[in-house]
Amino acid sequence: MSTPPPFPELSRAFALRQVENPVDPTLRDPMENGMETTRARFTRLRRSFSVALDLLTADDKTALDTFYQTTVVYGALPFLLADPRNAENPQTYTVRFSTLPKYSDAGWIAADTLGNAAQFRWNCQFEVREM
């Protein structure tokens, strides 16, 4: 099996409002007497992550669109996502898109110190689930 592709490098880092949730592995079966039987569907701890990217340039949006449409075929193929929250001990997860990127208008933004010209920008949110 080949190594999944990494998430594309963009001019912006993930916003700090990233959310991490455990995936509930419990199967529940209600009984006629009101009780419920349960069992674990799987025993491996999996998480889902809600990610925000703010002030994306047009080039960033194009790169992200190409990545999820062509490289990972929407949510079909896995990819590697580096967790930006711990610089001393970086963690990389193998994930799939569970919701596709959603863009919202961030307005016209002036030139910044990273060399990006004044241009229209996008905010983006999506969710990924650990494999």
Secondary structure as UniProt FT lines:
FT   TURN            16..17
FT   STRAND          19..22
FT   STRAND          26..30
FT   TURN            32..33
FT   STRAND          36..40
FT   STRAND          47..56
FT   HELIX           58..66
FT   HELIX           67..71
FT   TURN            73..76
FT   STRAND          79..83
FT   TURN            84..85
FT   STRAND          91..109
FT   TURN            113..114
FT   STRAND          119..130
//
